[in-house]
Amino acid sequence: MTTLDVSAARPLMRLGTALRAAPLAPRLRPPAAVCLLALIELGVGQLGLWWVTALLGIAVGAAAMRRGVRVLLAATVLGWVGGILLQSGSRTFEIGGVVSAEVFNARGLGWLILVVAVVYACLLVLAGAWAGAAGRRVFAEPRSEIEAAAPAALATAEREEAGNV
């Protein structure tokens, strides 16, 4: 390790110590998570990486966070709406009107295009959360409930059989 690496690591070590010493209040955790996830979604959306929304869903689903789906949905809506507003500026509904004229043959349905985009994002993140939760159940738990209940059921059946003989 060079001296540059050590000197750069010291402030990060102090920051980690300070964060562990003063944890975030429980009532502030969901809003902080919404803000953090919305910023992540907004940032990757600006880069054109829309599929990261599904990866965030997989990560939250695999982590089994309480209230994770509501936080994830709120962050997705904020991130995608923020990204749409940043990219189109003050012409959001005008651009939506042009797209709706192409898709629905009606220029006045620009708001519907925006709703469809946000609903798509929510479905994408929910599918990711479902896949993450399913993966957690498959890979993290050593035995299923049926396998755990099987020895007790076999023991009961053996006792009944021994009593009948």
C-alpha positions as CSV (number, residue, x, y, z in Angstrom):
1,M,0.0,0.0,0.0
2,T,1.4,3.4,-0.9
3,T,1.3,6.5,1.2
4,L,-1.3,8.0,-1.1
5,D,-3.6,5.1,-0.4
6,V,-3.3,5.4,3.4
7,S,-3.7,9.2,3.4
8,A,-6.8,8.9,1.2
9,A,-8.3,6.2,3.4
10,R,-8.1,8.2,6.7
11,P,-11.0,10.6,6.0
12,L,-13.2,7.7,4.8
13,M,-12.4,5.7,8.0
14,R,-13.4,8.7,10.1
15,L,-16.6,9.2,8.1
16,G,-17.5,5.5,8.6
17,T,-16.9,5.9,12.3
18,A,-19.1,9.0,12.5
19,L,-21.9,7.3,10.6
20,R,-21.9,4.3,12.9
21,A,-21.8,6.5,16.0
22,A,-24.8,8.6,15.0
23,P,-27.3,6.4,13.2
24,L,-30.3,7.8,11.4
25,A,-33.5,8.0,13.4
26,P,-35.9,5.2,12.5
27,R,-38.6,7.6,11.3
28,L,-36.2,9.2,8.9
29,R,-35.0,6.0,7.2
30,P,-37.8,5.6,4.7
31,P,-37.7,9.2,3.4
32,A,-33.9,9.0,3.2
33,A,-34.1,5.7,1.3
34,V,-36.7,7.2,-1.1
35,C,-34.4,10.2,-1.7
36,L,-31.3,8.0,-2.2
37,L,-33.1,5.6,-4.6
38,A,-34.7,8.4,-6.5
39,L,-31.3,10.1,-7.0
40,I,-29.9,6.8,-8.2
41,E,-32.8,6.3,-10.6
42,L,-32.6,9.8,-11.8
43,G,-28.8,9.6,-12.4
44,V,-28.9,6.3,-14.3
45,G,-32.0,7.5,-16.2
46,Q,-30.0,10.5,-17.5
47,L,-27.4,8.1,-18.7
48,G,-30.0,6.0,-20.6
49,L,-29.6,3.0,-18.3
50,W,-33.4,2.4,-17.7
51,W,-32.8,-1.3,-16.9
52,V,-31.1,-0.3,-13.6
53,T,-34.7,0.2,-12.3
54,A,-35.2,-3.5,-12.4
55,L,-31.8,-4.1,-10.8
56,L,-32.8,-1.8,-7.9
57,G,-36.0,-3.9,-7.5
58,I,-33.9,-7.1,-7.5
59,A,-31.6,-5.6,-4.8
60,V,-34.5,-4.5,-2.6
61,G,-36.4,-7.7,-3.0
62,A,-33.3,-9.8,-2.2
63,A,-32.6,-7.7,0.9
64,A,-36.1,-8.3,2.3
65,M,-36.4,-4.7,3.6
66,R,-39.5,-3.9,5.6
67,R,-41.6,-1.4,3.7
68,G,-39.2,-1.8,0.8
69,V,-41.8,-2.0,-1.9
70,R,-43.5,1.2,-1.0
71,V,-40.2,3.0,-0.7
72,L,-39.1,1.5,-4.0
73,L,-42.3,2.6,-5.8
74,A,-42.1,6.1,-4.4
75,A,-38.5,6.4,-5.4
76,T,-39.2,5.1,-8.9
77,V,-42.0,7.6,-9.5
78,L,-39.9,10.5,-8.2
79,G,-36.8,9.4,-10.2
80,W,-38.7,8.8,-13.5
81,V,-40.9,11.9,-13.3
82,G,-37.8,13.9,-12.4
83,G,-35.9,12.5,-15.3
84,I,-38.8,13.2,-17.8
85,L,-39.0,16.7,-16.5
86,L,-35.3,17.3,-16.7
87,Q,-35.0,16.0,-20.2
88,S,-38.0,17.8,-21.7
89,G,-37.9,20.9,-19.6
90,S,-40.9,23.1,-19.9
91,R,-42.1,21.3,-23.0
92,T,-43.1,18.1,-21.3
93,F,-46.8,18.1,-22.3
94,E,-45.9,19.4,-25.8
95,I,-43.6,16.5,-26.4
96,G,-46.1,14.1,-24.9
97,G,-48.7,15.5,-27.2
98,V,-46.5,14.8,-30.2
99,V,-45.9,11.2,-29.1
100,S,-49.7,10.7,-28.4
101,A,-50.5,12.0,-31.8
102,E,-48.2,9.3,-33.3
103,V,-49.4,6.5,-30.9
104,F,-53.1,7.3,-30.3
105,N,-53.8,9.6,-33.3
106,A,-54.9,12.2,-30.8
107,R,-52.7,15.2,-29.8
108,G,-54.5,15.9,-26.5
109,L,-53.3,12.8,-24.7
110,G,-49.8,13.9,-23.8
111,W,-50.5,13.3,-20.1
112,L,-51.4,9.7,-20.9
113,I,-48.0,9.1,-22.4
114,L,-46.4,10.3,-19.2
115,V,-48.7,8.1,-17.0
116,V,-47.9,5.1,-19.2
117,A,-44.1,5.8,-18.8
118,V,-44.4,6.0,-15.0
119,V,-46.6,2.9,-14.8
120,Y,-44.1,1.0,-16.9
121,A,-41.4,2.0,-14.5
122,C,-43.4,0.9,-11.5
123,L,-44.2,-2.5,-13.2
124,L,-40.5,-2.9,-14.0
125,V,-39.4,-2.2,-10.4
126,L,-42.1,-4.5,-9.0
127,A,-41.0,-7.3,-11.4
128,G,-37.4,-6.8,-10.2
129,A,-38.5,-6.9,-6.5
130,W,-40.5,-10.1,-7.1
131,A,-37.5,-11.7,-8.8
132,G,-35.2,-10.6,-6.0
133,A,-37.5,-12.0,-3.3
134,A,-37.9,-15.2,-5.2
135,G,-34.2,-15.6,-5.5
136,R,-33.7,-14.9,-1.8
137,R,-36.2,-17.6,-1.0
138,V,-34.6,-20.1,-3.3
139,F,-31.0,-19.5,-2.5
140,A,-31.0,-18.2,1.1
141,E,-33.3,-20.6,2.9
142,P,-31.8,-24.1,3.4
143,R,-35.1,-25.9,3.6
144,S,-38.6,-25.1,2.6
145,E,-41.6,-25.2,5.0
146,I,-42.7,-28.5,3.5
147,E,-39.3,-30.1,4.1
148,A,-39.2,-28.8,7.6
149,A,-42.7,-30.2,8.4
150,A,-41.9,-33.6,6.8
151,P,-40.0,-35.1,9.8
152,A,-42.8,-34.2,12.2
153,A,-45.4,-35.6,9.9
154,L,-43.4,-38.9,9.5
155,A,-42.9,-39.2,13.2
156,T,-46.7,-38.7,13.8
157,A,-47.5,-41.3,11.1
158,E,-45.0,-43.8,12.7
159,R,-46.6,-43.3,16.1
160,E,-50.0,-43.9,14.7
161,E,-48.8,-47.0,12.9
162,A,-47.1,-48.4,16.0
163,G,-50.3,-47.8,18.0
164,N,-52.4,-49.7,15.5
165,V,-50.2,-52.8,15.3
